[in-house]
Amino acid sequence: MDGVDGVVVDLTGGACKVIAHHSLPFSLALKAEMLALNSAGENELNRASCAANQLVLLYVQVVAGLLYTAELESADIRAIGAHGQTVRHCPSGNFSDGGGYTIQLNNPSLLAERTGIAVVADLRSRDVAAGGQGAPLVPAFHKAVFGRSGENIAVLNIGGIANLSLLHADGRVEGFDTGPGNVLMDAWVSSYKGAPYDAHGAWASMGEVIAPLLKRWLADSYFSKPIPKSTGRDLFNTAWLNDQVSRFMQMNPLFSQDLMPTHVQTTLVELTVQSIGQALAQHAEGFARLYVCGGGALNDYLIKRLRLVMPHVAIETTDSLGIPVMQVEAAAFAWLAKQCMERVPLTLEKITGARGSRVLGAVYPA
């Protein structure tokens, strides 16, 4: 939830060539409103619609920047894959009709109107309707672009939530959310440092892991759930974190209040690292290579810890595969938009748990 990343991608003939990349940050007000909309509040429908419009106007600026950088016109672009900003993700059960839902703030009609380009949006709902988790969707893209016949490859995207794609040598694909990526780390450093994120993990590298607190976090039921599974800020959010830390302090009053913030940040990094390591150990036996992308790939301390925890795994970034870490997610949704435009059904049963292959997304013509 830092901002908008956009790419122009040439997908001709099965290739994936990024021609241009452009990004813009969210304003503090828009970021605060989107975070607030992750929880119940007053006048939600109006506020969500207004936030969606503001978000799309930022999308429009990113598209303009991309066209300028790539020296292209709107007519040169076949479609925009516009995912929107997830504010609620409740894909399964606990509802009277047995269904679930996922909500992304977006206004694809406005985006198509302002850019003159067809827009593909609502990429998760059909999977949820088919009994799936609606996430993660990127493993299908990872297979198409990064998959190698006869080789086991794992791709780890560390965004707010961390998700893992397992590309098996025999062509099978599995994928699931391992748990928190940057979401809790960003929330904690924002509270204590006023910074949007801990650049390179510098603050976290100064602290020590609080072992009993880490053990408490790893005992959360999400980590023991079978795959396929997905999660989000509906579970791992600031309220969850503050409650966990408060309860821990009540039970362990000897921990110094002065030292706690840094140590908590270090422990949050370890939560991400250990949950990823446990997921790989449980579901990716025989995988000796891991490629990392997303904002977490720029956290030097986190990557250092991953390498120490998993010494038997060669860990690199997706830069070595030809797509820089901050461009993979955007490229994935361009690829998903192409599948929708061409009515190609995606087979995600082993990834999301959907009942069968489905065409994902809705098209808003130029």
C-alpha positions in Angstrom: 0.0 0.0 0.0 2.8 2.4 -0.9 1.8 3.5 -4.3 1.1 2.5 -7.9 3.5 0.5 -10.0 2.8 0.3 -13.8 4.6 -1.3 -16.7 4.2 -1.5 -20.4 4.8 -5.1 -21.4 5.2 -6.8 -24.8 3.6 -10.2 -24.5 3.9 -11.1 -28.2 4.6 -14.7 -28.9 4.6 -15.8 -25.3 7.4 -13.5 -24.4 7.3 -11.0 -21.5 9.4 -8.0 -22.2 9.0 -4.9 -20.0 9.3 -1.8 -22.1 8.7 0.8 -19.5 8.1 1.2 -15.8 6.6 4.1 -13.9 5.5 4.5 -10.3 3.8 7.1 -8.2 3.3 7.1 -4.4 -0.1 7.4 -2.6 -0.8 10.6 -0.9 -0.8 10.3 2.9 -4.6 11.0 2.9 -5.4 8.4 0.3 -3.2 5.8 2.0 -4.8 6.5 5.4 -8.3 6.2 3.9 -7.6 2.9 2.2 -6.1 1.5 5.4 -9.2 2.7 7.3 -11.5 1.0 4.8 -9.9 -2.3 5.7 -12.2 -2.2 8.8 -15.8 -1.4 9.4 -16.6 2.3 9.7 -19.1 5.0 9.1 -20.4 5.9 5.6 -18.2 3.1 4.1 -20.0 2.9 0.7 -19.5 6.6 -0.1 -16.0 6.7 1.3 -14.9 3.6 -0.7 -16.3 5.0 -3.9 -14.5 8.3 -3.5 -11.3 6.6 -2.6 -11.6 4.4 -5.7 -12.0 7.4 -7.9 -8.9 9.0 -6.3 -7.0 5.8 -6.9 -8.0 5.6 -10.5 -7.0 9.2 -11.1 -3.5 8.2 -9.9 -3.7 5.2 -12.3 -4.4 7.7 -15.1 -1.2 9.6 -14.2 0.8 6.4 -14.2 -0.5 5.4 -17.6 0.4 8.9 -19.0 3.9 8.5 -17.6 4.2 5.1 -19.1 3.1 6.2 -22.5 5.5 9.2 -22.4 8.5 7.0 -21.3 7.7 4.3 -23.9 7.0 6.8 -26.6 3.6 5.2 -27.3 0.0 6.3 -27.9 -3.1 5.0 -26.2 -4.0 3.1 -29.4 -0.8 1.1 -29.1 -1.9 -0.5 -25.9 -4.3 -3.4 -26.1 -5.5 -3.4 -22.5 -4.7 -2.2 -19.0 -4.7 -4.9 -16.3 -6.0 -2.8 -13.3 -6.1 -4.9 -10.1 -7.3 -2.2 -7.8 -6.5 -2.0 -4.0 -7.7 -4.8 -1.9 -9.5 -3.6 1.3 -11.4 -6.8 2.2 -10.5 -10.4 1.5 -13.0 -13.0 2.9 -13.0 -15.7 0.3 -14.5 -18.7 2.1 -17.2 -19.7 4.5 -18.8 -18.1 7.5 -21.6 -16.7 5.5 -25.3 -17.8 5.4 -25.0 -18.6 1.7 -21.7 -20.5 2.1 -20.0 -18.1 -0.2 -17.2 -15.5 0.2 -16.1 -12.3 -1.3 -13.0 -10.1 -2.1 -13.2 -6.4 -2.6 -10.7 -4.2 -4.5 -11.2 -0.5 -4.7 -11.4 0.4 -8.3 -13.4 2.3 -11.0 -12.4 0.6 -14.3 -15.1 2.5 -16.2 -13.5 5.8 -15.2 -10.0 4.4 -16.1 -11.2 3.4 -19.6 -12.9 6.7 -20.0 -9.9 8.8 -19.0 -7.2 6.8 -20.9 -9.1 5.6 -24.0 -7.7 2.1 -23.4 -9.7 -1.1 -22.6 -9.4 -2.1 -19.0 -9.5 -5.6 -17.4 -10.5 -5.5 -13.8 -12.2 -7.6 -11.1 -9.7 -10.4 -11.6 -10.3 -12.3 -8.3 -14.1 -12.6 -8.0 -14.7 -15.4 -10.4 -12.2 -17.6 -8.7 -13.9 -17.0 -5.4 -17.3 -17.7 -7.0 -15.9 -21.0 -8.2 -14.9 -21.9 -4.6 -11.4 -20.6 -4.7 -9.4 -18.3 -2.5 -9.1 -15.7 -5.2 -5.4 -15.6 -4.4 -2.6 -15.9 -5.1 -3.1 -15.4 -8.9 0.5 -14.7 -9.8 1.7 -18.4 -9.8 0.1 -18.9 -13.2 2.2 -16.0 -14.5 5.3 -17.2 -12.7 4.9 -20.6 -14.5 4.5 -19.0 -17.9 7.5 -16.7 -17.6 9.9 -18.3 -15.1 9.1 -22.0 -15.3 11.8 -24.4 -16.6 11.1 -27.9 -17.7 12.9 -30.4 -15.5 13.8 -27.9 -12.8 12.1 -27.1 -9.5 11.8 -23.3 -9.0 10.3 -21.4 -6.2 9.2 -17.7 -6.6 8.6 -15.6 -3.5 6.7 -12.3 -3.8 7.1 -10.3 -0.6 4.6 -7.5 -0.7 2.3 -6.6 2.2 1.6 -10.3 2.3 4.2 -12.9 1.2 3.1 -15.5 -1.4 5.0 -18.5 -2.8 4.8 -20.1 -6.2 6.2 -23.6 -6.5 7.0 -24.5 -10.1 7.6 -28.2 -10.1 10.0 -29.9 -12.6 7.1 -32.0 -13.9 5.0 -29.0 -14.7 2.8 -28.9 -11.6 2.2 -25.5 -10.0 1.3 -24.8 -6.4 0.9 -21.4 -4.7 -0.3 -19.9 -1.5 0.2 -17.0 0.9 2.8 -17.8 3.5 1.7 -15.0 5.9 2.8 -11.5 6.6 5.3 -10.0 4.2 5.9 -6.3 4.8 2.5 -5.3 6.3 3.4 -5.6 10.0 6.9 -4.3 9.6 5.7 -1.2 7.8 3.0 -0.6 10.4 5.4 -0.8 13.3 8.1 1.4 11.8 5.5 3.9 10.8 4.2 4.0 14.4 7.6 4.5 16.0 9.7 6.2 13.3 7.1 8.0 11.1 8.7 6.3 8.1 6.6 4.3 5.5 9.0 1.4 5.7 12.3 0.3 7.3 14.7 1.0 4.4 17.0 -2.0 3.8 15.9 -3.3 7.2 18.4 -1.0 8.8 16.4 -0.5 12.0 15.5 -4.1 12.4 19.2 -5.1 12.0 19.9 -3.1 15.3 17.6 -5.2 17.5 17.3 -8.8 18.7 14.6 -11.4 18.2 12.3 -11.8 21.1 12.0 -15.6 21.0 8.8 -16.0 23.2 7.0 -13.3 21.2 8.0 -14.9 17.9 6.8 -18.3 19.2 3.5 -16.7 20.1 3.1 -15.2 16.7 4.0 -18.4 14.9 1.3 -20.3 16.9 -1.4 -18.3 15.0 -3.7 -20.8 13.4 -3.1 -19.4 9.9 0.4 -20.9 9.7 -0.9 -24.5 10.3 -3.8 -24.3 7.8 -3.5 -26.6 4.8 -3.0 -25.2 1.4 -4.5 -23.7 -0.7 -4.9 -20.7 1.5 -4.7 -16.9 1.4 -4.7 -14.1 3.9 -4.5 -10.3 4.1 -5.0 -7.3 6.3 -8.3 -8.7 7.5 -6.1 -10.9 9.8 -2.6 -9.4 9.9 -3.1 -5.8 10.6 -2.1 -3.0 13.1 -4.9 -4.0 15.6 -3.6 -7.6 15.6 -0.1 -6.5 16.1 -0.8 -4.0 18.9 -3.0 -6.6 20.7 -0.3 -9.2 20.4 2.4 -6.9 21.8 0.2 -5.6 24.5 -0.7 -9.1 25.7 2.9 -10.1 25.6 4.0 -7.1 27.7 1.4 -7.9 30.3 2.6 -11.4 30.7 6.3 -10.4 30.5 6.7 -7.1 32.4 10.5 -7.4 32.7 11.1 -6.6 29.0 12.3 -3.0 28.8 9.9 -0.5 27.3 12.8 1.5 26.0 14.2 -1.4 24.0 11.0 -3.0 22.8 10.3 -1.1 19.6 13.5 -2.0 17.9 13.3 -5.6 19.1 9.7 -5.9 17.9 10.8 -4.8 14.5 13.5 -7.4 14.4 11.1 -10.0 15.6 8.6 -9.0 12.8 11.3 -9.6 10.2 11.9 -13.0 11.8 8.2 -13.8 11.6 8.2 -13.2 7.9 11.4 -15.2 7.5 10.4 -18.2 9.7 6.9 -18.5 8.2 8.5 -18.5 4.7 11.1 -21.1 5.8 8.5 -23.3 7.3 6.3 -23.1 4.2 9.2 -24.1 2.0 10.3 -27.0 4.3 6.7 -28.3 4.4 5.7 -27.9 0.7 8.9 -27.5 -1.3 11.2 -30.5 -0.5 13.8 -30.7 -3.2 13.6 -27.1 -4.2 17.1 -25.7 -4.2 16.5 -22.3 -5.9 14.3 -19.4 -4.7 13.8 -16.2 -6.6 12.5 -13.2 -4.6 10.5 -10.2 -5.9 8.4 -7.4 -4.4 9.4 -4.6 -2.0 10.7 -7.2 0.5 13.4 -8.1 -1.9 15.0 -4.7 -1.2 15.1 -5.4 2.5 18.8 -6.4 2.8 18.4 -7.6 6.4 15.4 -9.8 5.6 17.2 -11.4 2.6 20.3 -12.0 4.8 18.1 -13.7 7.4 16.4 -15.8 4.7 19.8 -17.0 3.5 20.9 -17.9 7.0 17.7 -19.8 7.8 17.8 -21.6 4.5 21.5 -22.3 3.7 20.6 -25.1 1.4 18.6 -22.9 -0.9 20.2 -20.6 -3.5 18.3 -17.3 -3.1 18.4 -14.7 -5.8 16.1 -11.9 -7.0 14.0 -12.0 -10.2 16.4 -9.4 -11.7 18.5 -12.5 -12.7 15.5 -13.8 -14.6 15.1 -10.6 -16.5 12.4 -8.8 -14.6 13.3 -6.4 -11.8 11.8 -7.0 -8.4 9.5 -4.0 -8.4 8.1 -4.8 -11.9 7.0 -8.5 -11.5 3.7 -7.9 -9.9 2.6 -5.3 -12.4 3.8 -7.5 -15.3 1.8 -10.3 -13.8 -1.5 -8.4 -14.0 -0.7 -7.3 -17.6 -0.3 -11.0 -18.4 -3.6 -11.8 -16.6 -5.3 -9.1 -18.6 -4.1 -10.7 -21.8 -5.5 -14.1 -20.7 -8.8 -12.4 -20.0 -8.9 -10.6 -23.3 -8.2 -13.8 -25.2 -10.7 -15.8 -23.0 -8.0 -18.2 -21.8 -9.2 -20.1 -18.8 -6.7 -20.4 -15.9 -6.3 -23.7 -14.1 -5.8 -22.8 -10.5 -7.3 -25.7 -8.6 -3.9 -26.5 -6.9 -3.3 -22.8 -6.2 -6.6 -21.3 -5.1 -8.8 -24.3 -4.7 -11.2 -23.3 -7.4 -13.5 -26.1 -8.7 -12.1 -25.9 -12.2 -10.5 -23.7 -14.9 -12.1 -20.2 -15.3 -11.6 -17.1 -17.3 -10.8 -14.4 -14.8 -11.6 -10.7 -15.1 -14.2 -8.3 -16.6 -13.5 -6.2 -19.7 -14.4 -2.5 -19.9 -13.9 -1.5 -23.6 -12.1 1.6 -24.6 
